[in-house]
Amino acid sequence: MPSASFGGEKLTGSLTYSVKLNGTEVSSGTAEAGSEVHADINAEKEGVAKITVTATNEKGESPKAHTAVFVGFDTPAKTDVTDPAATCLYRL
């Protein structure tokens, strides 16, 4: 969960979060500002999965954090990517 607001102010207390998979909410809950949240989600069909996460407090909803990943069986092409941001583990 974020520890600062979009405007840079320190956040305290409980926040609500929502995780959407291809536009459908698949996980939600509350957590303390600055805490780490884990949500298991299952994509029921193969293809590109679009994941969107928001946090909400009494002042409103955060900007959307989003990513898209391929889900399914595939053989990746050989690559020389060394960018640590290019892994399949995402922290949103």
Secondary structure, 3 states (H helix, E strand, C coil): CCCECCCCCECCCEEEEEEEECCEEEEEEEEECCCCCCCCCCCCCCEEEEEEEEEEECCEECCCEEEEEEECCCCCCCCCCCCHHHCCCCCC
